[in-house]
Amino acid sequence: MKVLHHLDAERAAAARASGDVLWLEIEDPSDDDRLELADALQLPPRWLDVSARPGHRPITDHAWALMAAAGARPVPAGCLEPIEVRVGVRDSLLVTVHNAQGFGLADRVGSAHEEVVDLLFAALLALADSVGDSLDAAHAQVVEFEEDAEAVVAGGEQVHRADERRVSILRIRSDLLRMSQALDRELDAYEAVSAPLTTIPGVVPKQVMFLRQKAVRSSQHCVELRELLDDARNTEMTALSNRLNVVTERLTVVATVFLPLTVITGYFGMNFGWLIGHITSLWVFLAWGVAVPVAAAAGIVIYARRLDGTGER
């Protein structure tokens, strides 16, 4: 088995002629490289465009068995990085194309394989294991978010940290969604009526079923992690809302105490000349200083209640 990380048309033609297993493992190809690869190997150019979704379901085209597979790797700034891999098999030639620099799919496969079908399933298994490992790491991070949400409920964490965590949760949910979509496209290769893997000589149905089961479990794991993130976010938002309600209640109590005092001091603090000159006795004060403001307030309350009862504005 030989592994090439760039297109060598002569070696590819020689390998096909001799029947030797050759693996073209292309990382992050440019548009020119993609067109050159498509022209030399008679592959659909759009199928090799790893920056776009596959334009069609897995197919068998001109003796090529083509499918989309999914891989992943953990990233420090988020949860995981979904990696979409285009996989093509023809005779003794295996072609894998993806846009993840440094992913090292050939290093993950490791040992040499004498048959292209063995190499294909080893590569697909390595991709499936990379997804499983990344989701396990993501699960540990989700558990930390749940513990942090419980700390917020207990009142032991600052609000600004909760804001940062909510941003991280949204980013991780986005990563998991893209991972789930990539796995769904891989499942098409296993569930299609004319699945491309069935056209490859030597394919064992049990191997296909095993890979399909791993993809299904990983897809379900993505959904479970998204639900756990939603629960953690909702728990945290509820705790913050309850904390805000407590603060609002305390402010309301303080305002209730000081509002009458403010009204009284404001009213009796008016010392302009006309008022002082016309308040000459206690009865005048009670009539104009107390009865009139109370009657005005009562009239406003009655009028407001009538409006509420009739629905008019």
N, C-alpha and C positions, 0 to 999 in steps of 0.2 A: 504494500500500500504506500502510495506517495501522496503527500499533502502539498498543495501549492496555494499561496496567498495572493497570487496575481495570475492573470490570464497568460497562458503560454499555449498558443494554438497548436504548435508543432508537437509538444509533449502530450497535449490532450488527444490529438489525432493518433499519435503513436500508441498511447495507452488504449484507446478504443480498438485499434487494429490488433494489438497483442492480447487484449483481454485483461490487462493488468488494472487493478483497482486504483483509480485516481480521484482525489478529493480536492476540488477547488473551493477553498474556504475564504470568501471575499468579505472583508470588513469595510464598511462605510465607502462604497464606491462612488466616484463622481459620475456625472451624467455621461461624460465621454467613455468612462470605463464600462458603464452599464450598457451603452449602445454597442460598444466593441464586443462585449461579452455576448450580447444578444445576437449580433451578426455572426460571430464566429461559431457559436453553438446552436444557432437557429432556435433561440428562445424568444418568447414574447417580451418586448422591452418593458411594457407596463408591469409585467409580473415581477421584474427585477427592481422595480421602483419601490424600495423599502420605506420611502417617506410617505407613501400613499397606501390606502387600503387596496387589497386585491380587487381587481375589476371584475372578477368572475369567481365562481366556485372552483374547487380543486378539479383539475382536468387532466386528461391524457392527450397530449398534442404532439404530433410528429414523433412518436415513440418516446416522448418525454412524459414522465409522471411528475406532475407539479402540485405542490401543496404549500400551505402557510403553516408554520409551526411557531410556538411561543416559548421564549426563555425569559429570564429575569435575573437581576442582580441587585443587592442592597446598595443604597446610596446614602451618604451622610446627611445630605440636606433634606431628605424626605423619607419615604417608606421603601420603595423599590423602583427600579427602572424596568418597565416592560420592554422586551426585545422581540420584535417580530422578525422571523427568519423565513426567507423564501428557500424552499427545498426542491431540487429537481434531480431526478434519476433517469439515466439512459444508459443501457448496456452496463459497462463497468465504471461509469463516470457518475460521481455525486457532486452536486453543486449546492452550496449554501451561501446565501447573501444576506447580510444584515448591516445595520448602521451603528452598532455599538463598538466603538474603538476599545481595544484592550479586553474584550470579552473572553477571547481565547477558547473558542469552542473546540478546536482541535486538541488543545491541552486537556480539556475536560474529558474528551473521549479516551485519550491515552493510547492504549495498546493497539498494535496493528491488526487489521482484519483482512482476510484473504478474499472474502466475498463482499460485493457491494451491498447486498441486503443486510449482512451483519453490520457493516459500517453505518448504513442508514439507521438501523434501529439503535445502535450505540449512540449515534448523534441525537436522535429523538429522545432517547432515555436521558442523556446528559442534559438536554434542554428541560425535560420534565423535572429532573432533580434540581436544576437551578431554580425553577419556579417554586418547588416545594420548600427549598431552603430559604428562599427570599420571603415566602409567606410565613414561615416559622419565625423568622426575624421580625417580620411585621407584626405577628401576633404578640410577641414580647413587648413591642412598642405600644400596641393597643392596650395591653394589660397595664402598662405604666400610666396611660391616659385615664383608665378607669380608676386606678388608685389616686391619681391627682384629683379626679372629679369627686371622689369620696372625701378627700382632704378639704375641698372647697365646701362640701356640705357640712363638714365639721367646723368650718370657719377658721381653718388653719393656714390659709394661703391668700396671698395678695391678689387683687383683681387684675393688675396689669399682667401677671403671669398667666392668668386664665385667658386673657385676650391673645397672647402669643400662642397658647396651646390651641385655641380655636382655629387660628390660621393654619397651624400644623395639621390639625384634624381635616380641614378642608383639602389641604394639599394631598394628604395620604388617601382620602376618599377618592380623589381624582386619579391617583396612581392605581388604586385597586380597580376602579372602573375601567381604565384602559387595559389593565391586566386581564380582567374578565372578558372584555371584548376580543382581545387577542386569543384567549383560550377558546372562545366560541368559534372563531374562524378556524382554529386548528381542529376542533371537533367536526367541522364540515368534512375534513379529509377522512375521518373515520366513519362518518354516518351517511355520506353521500351514497346514492344507489350505485353509481359508477365510481367508487372510491379509487383514487389513483394507486393506492398501495396494493390493491388486488391485482393490478396489471404487472407487478414486478415478480419475475420468477423467483421462487424460493421463499416467498413471504408466508409466514406461519400465522394463521388467524388468531391464535392465542396471544401472539405478540401484539397484534393490532388491538385486540380487546384489552390487553394489559395497559397499553399506552392510552387508550380511550378512557379507561377507568381512572388513571392518574390525572388526565385532563379534567374529567368530570369532578373529581374530588378537589382539585385545585380551584376550579370555577366555583364550587360550593363554598370553599374556604374563603374566597374573595367576598362572596355575598355575606357570609357570617361575620367577617371582619368589618365590613361596612355597617352592618347592623349594630355590632358592638360599639363602633365609633359613634353612631347615631345615639345609642343609649347613653354613652358617656357624655356626649355634648348636651343632650336633653337634661340629664341629671345635673350637670354643671349650671346650665341656664336656669333651671328651676331653683337651685340653691341661691344663685345670684339674685334672682327675682324675689325670693323670700327675704333675702338680706336687705334688698332695696325697700321692700314693703315695711320692714321693721324700722328702717331709718325714716321713711316717710311718716310712719305712725308717731315716732318720737317728735318729729318736727311739727306734726299736727297738734300734738299735746302742748308743745311750747307755744305755738301760735294761738291756741285756744286760751291759754292763760294770759298772754300779753295783749291780745286784741282788745278786750274790754278796757284794760288799763290804758291802752293807747288812745281809745276813743274818749274816755273820761278826761284824761290829762289834756288831750287836744281841745276838747270842748271847753273845759273850764280854764284853759290857758288863754282864751281870747280876751284881751284887755283893751279893746278899742273904745274910744270915748262914748259913742252913742249907747253901747250896751251898759257901760258903767253908770251913765247918767240916768237911765230909765229903770234900772233895777233898784227900786227904793224900799221894798219890803220883802218879807219872806214869801207872801202869797204871790206877788208878782214873779218872783224867781221860780216858784213851783209851777206857775202857769206857763210862763214863757221859756224857762230854762229846762223844765223837766217834762211837763205834759205835752207841749207841742212836739219835741223830738220823738217822744215815745209814740204819740199818735201817728206821726209821719212814718215811723218804722213799722208800726202795726198795719197801716194802710198799704205799704209796699208789700208786706208778707201776704196779706189777703189777696191783693191783686195778682201776685205771682202764683198763688195756689189756684186761683180761678183760671189763669192761663194754662196751667198744667192740666187741670181737669177738662178743659174744652179742646186742648190740642192746638189752640191758636197761638200765633206769635205776634 
